[in-house]
Amino acid sequence: MEKNYFDPDKERMPRSRIEALQIRKLQELCEKLEGRNRFYTEKLKGAGLSFGDLRTLDDLFKVPFTTKSELMDAQDHSPPFGTNLTFPETDYTRFHQTSGTTGTPLRVLDTKESWQWWGHCWGFVLAAAGLTAEDRLFVPFSFGPFIGFWAAVEGSREISALMIPGGGRDSLQRLQLMKELGATAMCCTPTYALRLAEVAREEGFDLTQIPLRAAVHAGEPGANVPATKSRIEETWDIKCYDHAGASEIGAHSFECDAQPGGIHVNESEFIIEVIDPETTDSCSEGEEGELVLTNLGRAGFPVIRYRTGDLVRLDRSPCPCGRTFARFGGGVLGRADDMVVIRGVNIYPSAVENLVRRCKSVEEFRIRVSRVREMGNLEIEIELRPGADQEASMEKVRSEVVHGLGLRPEVTVVPEGVLPRFELKAKRFIRMD
């Protein structure tokens, strides 16, 4: 394996070979689904199509979009797992579910082969971050049904790295274990990377005792938010890498060493589209739109033309890393349903986070959006590091938001330890409707 490549042949294929591979895998997928997958059989029949009709990418784009609500409805009507199962339930070996942050979790099953595909996709993620068999990968979580970093464990096996599970411990104990075992890499949310550093400072733990050199982040924005990324890298003296995926889709995107350049989508395993979320028309390259994905290796629980709700900008220009896989400039920019309008300005939580994180005295924060006399109002609560100047910190946050967004927020300082801490997905953005 060449350094920073998991499968160099696929990652550097010309566009014509990428599309030929995608078409072949699409046809193989359709052969497995035909006569077996009830959900997509009915969806295609409703559109006057059959699996045998999907022979080219243009054919694929005739298939109606799939939404999460459709998959949820299928589970409501055919509990507990719905109709998007290609094989008998006895063929499935893994159960996971979505985080449920936006409602009832979606249950997802994987066969042995589909779960191996998950690990294979994560092999691309970890290799792009420079991990090899020489590394010791620390995963600081107690695992539950949320897929979280379960697949990262499988990915570590793909690259033959030593995986160190950190569940069943508090944050200080995890830091000590990383030191004792010589962890060189870590997989966690951006929030938890900063939380570990906060605990280290509170407990007088010297982070330089851990030979960490890289961290792969997922589960939430942060590694693609410039100020958050910089804070993690400066605090830990490491390089951090962004990754995007979802329980119902797979691990579809990863960041290469040529930063900042966005994230590559793994086009050997996924077909991508970017559409206008309102009209569903295709977006031009560089135009912001909603990401639509078709996974090609998860026959047990496929998604075809799945509307992710994630907003991206497609970039097919050459990347210095040598990969020909398309990129999303700036990573996942946000979610279509996360955007709020405040006094005529479109606001995404990640944009506010980037501005707040520029104030280095801010330890933790929370954003509230409310309506006052029919006008949108932005409130930011900040928790400061010990010894920080309150007035100067509040003014710094106000100034950054005013200059960055053209809005003057209400900024308040709350006592140390008031704001919640998170390990997985942080919930810092609250709508007061």
URKATA-V48139 format. One record per residue. N is the residue number from 1. RES is the residue in three letters. NEAR is the number of other C-alpha atoms within 10 Angstrom. D_CENTER is the distance of its C-alpha to the mean C-alpha in Angstrom with 2 decimals. Layout:
N,RES,NEAR,D_CENTER
N,RES,NEAR,D_CENTER
This chain:
1,MET,10,25.23
2,GLU,10,25.29
3,LYS,12,23.58
4,ASN,19,19.95
5,TYR,25,20.18
6,PHE,24,19.52
7,ASP,14,21.49
8,PRO,15,23.19
9,ASP,10,25.15
10,LYS,18,22.27
11,GLU,19,20.18
12,ARG,16,23.28
13,MET,17,24.75
14,PRO,13,26.33
15,ARG,14,25.00
16,SER,9,27.84
17,ARG,13,26.98
18,ILE,19,23.28
19,GLU,17,24.43
20,ALA,14,27.15
21,LEU,17,24.80
22,GLN,21,22.54
23,ILE,19,25.75
24,ARG,13,27.08
25,LYS,18,24.03
26,LEU,25,23.98
27,GLN,19,27.66
28,GLU,14,27.25
29,LEU,19,24.62
30,CYS,20,27.04
31,GLU,14,29.86
32,LYS,15,28.08
33,LEU,23,27.23
34,GLU,15,30.68
35,GLY,12,32.86
36,ARG,16,30.29
37,ASN,20,27.22
38,ARG,15,28.72
39,PHE,18,25.80
40,TYR,25,25.59
41,THR,18,29.33
42,GLU,14,30.03
43,LYS,16,27.50
44,LEU,16,29.04
45,LYS,12,32.55
46,GLY,12,32.07
47,ALA,11,31.37
48,GLY,11,34.34
49,LEU,16,32.36
50,SER,17,32.23
51,PHE,20,30.06
52,GLY,10,32.85
53,ASP,15,32.41
54,LEU,18,28.97
55,ARG,14,30.31
56,THR,15,28.65
57,LEU,14,25.56
58,ASP,9,27.82
59,ASP,11,28.67
60,LEU,18,25.06
61,PHE,13,24.65
62,LYS,15,27.52
63,VAL,21,25.56
64,PRO,14,24.61
65,PHE,17,21.00
66,THR,19,19.37
67,THR,16,17.88
68,LYS,15,16.38
69,SER,10,19.69
70,GLU,12,21.64
71,LEU,20,20.03
72,MET,18,20.67
73,ASP,14,24.21
74,ALA,17,24.81
75,GLN,17,24.11
76,ASP,13,26.34
77,HIS,11,29.12
78,SER,12,28.82
79,PRO,12,27.66
80,PRO,11,26.02
81,PHE,19,23.74
82,GLY,19,24.70
83,THR,22,25.84
84,ASN,24,22.83
85,LEU,24,24.14
86,THR,23,25.83
87,PHE,16,27.83
88,PRO,10,29.90
89,GLU,13,28.14
90,THR,7,29.99
91,ASP,15,28.02
92,TYR,19,24.74
93,THR,13,23.98
94,ARG,13,20.58
95,PHE,14,19.60
96,HIS,19,16.26
97,GLN,19,15.10
98,THR,19,12.33
99,SER,20,12.13
100,GLY,10,14.70
101,THR,10,13.75
102,THR,8,14.99
103,GLY,8,17.84
104,THR,11,19.09
105,PRO,14,16.71
106,LEU,22,16.67
107,ARG,21,18.22
108,VAL,23,17.15
109,LEU,21,19.52
110,ASP,23,19.45
111,THR,23,22.56
112,LYS,12,23.27
113,GLU,15,22.61
114,SER,21,19.29
115,TRP,21,18.09
116,GLN,18,19.44
117,TRP,23,17.44
118,TRP,23,14.17
119,GLY,23,15.59
120,HIS,23,16.73
121,CYS,27,13.37
122,TRP,30,12.22
123,GLY,27,15.54
124,PHE,27,14.48
125,VAL,31,11.51
126,LEU,31,14.02
127,ALA,24,16.94
128,ALA,23,15.47
129,ALA,24,15.24
130,GLY,19,18.90
131,LEU,27,18.98
132,THR,24,22.05
133,ALA,14,24.42
134,GLU,11,25.76
135,ASP,21,22.75
136,ARG,23,22.34
137,LEU,29,18.76
138,PHE,26,18.51
139,VAL,23,16.10
140,PRO,27,17.23
141,PHE,22,16.68
142,SER,13,18.95
143,PHE,15,17.42
144,GLY,10,17.78
145,PRO,14,17.00
146,PHE,19,13.31
147,ILE,20,11.71
148,GLY,23,9.64
149,PHE,22,10.74
150,TRP,18,13.62
151,ALA,22,12.73
152,ALA,26,12.55
153,VAL,21,16.14
154,GLU,21,17.02
155,GLY,25,15.55
156,SER,26,17.82
157,ARG,17,20.67
158,GLU,21,20.03
159,ILE,22,20.67
160,SER,16,23.29
161,ALA,19,21.93
162,LEU,18,23.20
163,MET,20,20.65
164,ILE,19,21.66
165,PRO,16,20.59
166,GLY,19,20.86
167,GLY,13,21.10
168,GLY,12,24.20
169,ARG,13,24.66
170,ASP,13,24.46
171,SER,21,22.79
172,LEU,16,26.05
173,GLN,12,26.69
174,ARG,20,23.33
175,LEU,24,24.26
176,GLN,16,27.64
177,LEU,19,26.37
178,MET,26,24.20
179,LYS,18,27.44
180,GLU,11,29.69
181,LEU,13,27.74
182,GLY,17,26.80
183,ALA,23,22.99
184,THR,21,21.91
185,ALA,28,18.11
186,MET,22,15.62
187,CYS,23,12.20
188,CYS,23,11.09
189,THR,27,9.34
190,PRO,30,10.83
191,THR,24,13.07
192,TYR,21,14.53
193,ALA,23,15.32
194,LEU,20,17.35
195,ARG,18,18.82
196,LEU,20,20.12
197,ALA,20,21.69
198,GLU,18,23.25
199,VAL,15,24.77
200,ALA,17,26.06
201,ARG,12,27.83
202,GLU,11,29.26
203,GLU,10,30.56
204,GLY,9,31.81
205,PHE,15,29.62
206,ASP,12,29.54
207,LEU,19,26.08
208,THR,10,27.95
209,GLN,13,29.22
210,ILE,19,25.89
211,PRO,18,25.65
212,LEU,23,21.90
213,ARG,19,20.98
214,ALA,24,17.23
215,ALA,28,14.02
216,VAL,25,10.59
217,HIS,27,7.92
218,ALA,26,4.57
219,GLY,21,4.82
220,GLU,21,5.77
221,PRO,25,7.14
222,GLY,21,9.71
223,ALA,27,9.56
224,ASN,29,9.94
225,VAL,22,12.53
226,PRO,18,15.72
227,ALA,19,17.64
228,THR,23,15.11
229,LYS,21,14.40
230,SER,20,18.20
231,ARG,18,18.97
232,ILE,21,17.01
233,GLU,20,18.61
234,GLU,11,21.98
235,THR,13,22.06
236,TRP,22,21.31
237,ASP,16,22.78
238,ILE,17,19.97
239,LYS,19,17.54
240,CYS,26,13.83
241,TYR,29,11.17
242,ASP,29,7.68
243,HIS,27,5.31
244,ALA,21,2.94
245,GLY,18,4.60
246,ALA,16,6.65
247,SER,19,9.96
248,GLU,23,12.15
249,ILE,21,10.95
250,GLY,28,9.98
251,ALA,28,8.11
252,HIS,27,8.71
253,SER,27,7.99
254,PHE,29,9.03
255,GLU,29,11.11
256,CYS,28,14.82
257,ASP,15,17.62
258,ALA,13,18.81
259,GLN,14,17.15
260,PRO,14,16.65
261,GLY,19,16.05
262,GLY,28,12.56
263,ILE,27,10.45
264,HIS,29,12.32
265,VAL,25,11.66
266,ASN,22,13.42
267,GLU,23,16.34
268,SER,23,18.38
269,GLU,23,16.34
270,PHE,23,15.09
271,ILE,23,17.07
272,ILE,18,15.54
273,GLU,18,17.17
274,VAL,25,16.77
275,ILE,20,19.05
276,ASP,16,20.62
277,PRO,18,19.30
278,GLU,8,22.93
279,THR,7,25.02
280,THR,13,22.64
281,ASP,11,24.36
282,SER,14,22.65
283,CYS,18,21.55
284,SER,14,23.10
285,GLU,14,21.33
286,GLY,14,20.16
287,GLU,15,20.30
288,GLU,19,17.48
289,GLY,26,16.64
290,GLU,27,14.50
291,LEU,25,12.54
292,VAL,23,14.41
293,LEU,22,13.78
294,THR,24,16.29
295,ASN,27,15.55
296,LEU,26,18.63
297,GLY,24,18.83
298,ARG,23,18.22
299,ALA,24,21.65
300,GLY,26,21.74
301,PHE,22,19.11
302,PRO,25,18.61
303,VAL,24,17.03
304,ILE,22,19.03
305,ARG,22,18.24
306,TYR,21,15.55
307,ARG,21,14.80
308,THR,19,11.12
309,GLY,18,12.07
310,ASP,19,9.59
311,LEU,23,11.87
312,VAL,24,12.18
313,ARG,23,15.28
314,LEU,26,16.32
315,ASP,21,18.08
316,ARG,16,20.26
317,SER,11,22.36
318,PRO,12,23.12
319,CYS,18,20.86
320,PRO,12,22.86
321,CYS,15,21.12
322,GLY,14,22.95
323,ARG,19,20.18
324,THR,22,20.94
325,PHE,24,17.55
326,ALA,21,16.59
327,ARG,26,14.23
328,PHE,25,12.36
329,GLY,20,14.34
330,GLY,18,12.74
331,GLY,28,9.15
332,VAL,24,7.69
333,LEU,23,10.78
334,GLY,20,10.36
335,ARG,17,11.21
336,ALA,15,14.71
337,ASP,11,15.81
338,ASP,14,14.85
339,MET,14,17.36
340,VAL,16,20.72
341,VAL,13,24.00
342,ILE,16,26.10
343,ARG,13,29.55
344,GLY,10,28.57
345,VAL,13,25.51
346,ASN,10,22.03
347,ILE,16,19.72
348,TYR,18,15.93
349,PRO,18,14.93
350,SER,23,13.06
351,ALA,16,16.43
352,VAL,20,18.39
353,GLU,22,16.36
354,ASN,20,17.05
355,LEU,23,20.69
356,VAL,28,21.14
357,ARG,22,19.75
358,ARG,17,22.43
359,CYS,19,24.93
360,LYS,15,24.95
361,SER,21,27.06
362,VAL,21,24.38
363,GLU,18,23.06
364,GLU,24,21.13
365,PHE,22,20.99
366,ARG,18,20.63
367,ILE,22,20.78
368,ARG,16,23.03
369,VAL,19,23.85
370,SER,17,27.23
371,ARG,13,30.14
372,VAL,9,33.47
373,ARG,7,36.34
374,GLU,8,34.05
375,MET,12,32.20
376,GLY,15,28.58
377,ASN,19,28.45
378,LEU,22,25.79
379,GLU,16,26.25
380,ILE,21,24.57
381,GLU,19,25.45
382,ILE,26,25.26
383,GLU,22,26.11
384,LEU,23,27.73
385,ARG,15,28.35
386,PRO,11,31.90
387,GLY,7,34.58
388,ALA,13,32.61
389,ASP,11,34.67
390,GLN,18,33.67
391,GLU,10,35.24
392,ALA,12,33.95
393,SER,22,30.36
394,MET,22,30.54
395,GLU,13,32.10
396,LYS,19,29.49
397,VAL,24,26.66
398,ARG,21,28.88
399,SER,18,29.73
400,GLU,20,26.21
401,VAL,21,25.22
402,VAL,14,28.58
403,HIS,11,28.33
404,GLY,13,24.66
405,LEU,16,24.69
406,GLY,12,28.41
407,LEU,18,28.25
408,ARG,16,30.10
409,PRO,19,28.21
410,GLU,15,29.92
411,VAL,18,28.98
412,THR,15,30.19
413,VAL,16,30.16
414,VAL,15,29.78
415,PRO,9,31.23
416,GLU,13,29.44
417,GLY,11,27.47
418,VAL,11,27.43
419,LEU,16,23.75
420,PRO,11,21.50
421,ARG,15,19.41
422,PHE,13,16.18
423,GLU,18,14.75
424,LEU,19,11.59
425,LYS,18,10.19
426,ALA,18,12.75
427,LYS,13,14.95
428,ARG,18,16.61
429,PHE,18,17.09
430,ILE,13,20.02
431,ARG,12,21.93
432,MET,9,25.61
433,ASP,6,26.73
